[in-house]
Amino acid sequence: MSDVNQVQLPAYPRTPVRGLAHRLNAEGVRIPSMRGEWKGDTVAQLLANVAYIGQTYTERRRHRRGELIEARWPALIERDVWNAVHPTY
């Protein structure tokens, strides 16, 4: 497998991000802009980025400032999958 869009989340909750990074590396999953291997903090940043569910902030997405609004791009992750990872959103 080499496409990050085909990655399936584990069936069990609370998988450590280091475990997910190890799995992505073992399966050879890469994204176009990636250099090197997956690391736990890379996975955590990706999972925390609302841009993947087609949303952004009115002020600064990187610093999570402002109101959360719909973005101009389509969601890459379905909302129910996002909610499984982020039950408080």
WOHU-V402764 format. One record per residue. N is the residue number from 1. PSI is psi as a letter, one per 20 degrees, with the letter a starting at -180 (999 if undefined). OMEGA is omega as a letter, one per 20 degrees, with the letter a starting at -180 (none if undefined). NEAR is the number of other ideal C-beta (glycine too) atoms within 12 Angstrom. Layout:
n: (N:N)
psi: (PSI:PSI)
omega: (OMEGA:OMEGA)
near: (NEAR:NEAR)
This chain:
n: (1:2:3:4:5:6:7:8:9:10:11:12:13:14:15:16:17:18:19:20:21:22:23:24:25:26:27:28:29:30:31:32:33:34:35:36:37:38:39:40:41:42:43:44:45:46:47:48:49:50:51:52:53:54:55:56:57:58:59:60:61:62:63:64:65:66:67:68:69:70:71:72:73:74:75:76:77:78:79:80:81:82:83:84:85:86:87:88:89)
psi: (p:i:p:h:i:j:p:p:q:q:i:q:r:k:p:q:h:h:g:g:g:g:g:g:g:h:i:k:p:q:q:h:j:p:p:b:r:q:q:g:h:g:g:g:g:g:h:i:o:i:h:i:j:k:r:r:q:h:f:o:g:h:j:l:q:a:q:p:r:p:r:i:q:q:q:i:p:q:h:h:g:g:h:h:h:m:i:i:999)
omega: (r:a:a:r:a:a:r:r:r:a:a:a:r:r:r:a:r:r:r:r:r:r:r:r:a:a:r:a:r:r:a:a:a:r:a:a:r:r:a:a:r:r:r:r:r:a:a:a:a:r:a:r:r:r:r:r:a:a:a:a:a:a:r:r:r:a:r:a:r:a:r:a:a:r:r:r:r:a:a:r:r:a:r:r:a:a:a:a:none)
near: (15:15:15:24:16:15:27:17:23:18:8:10:12:13:22:17:23:18:19:30:27:19:23:33:23:14:19:17:26:21:22:10:9:19:10:12:20:30:19:21:15:26:30:20:17:29:28:22:26:31:26:28:30:20:27:25:19:15:13:12:22:14:10:18:12:15:14:18:16:17:19:10:14:13:20:23:27:16:18:14:21:25:15:22:28:20:11:8:20)
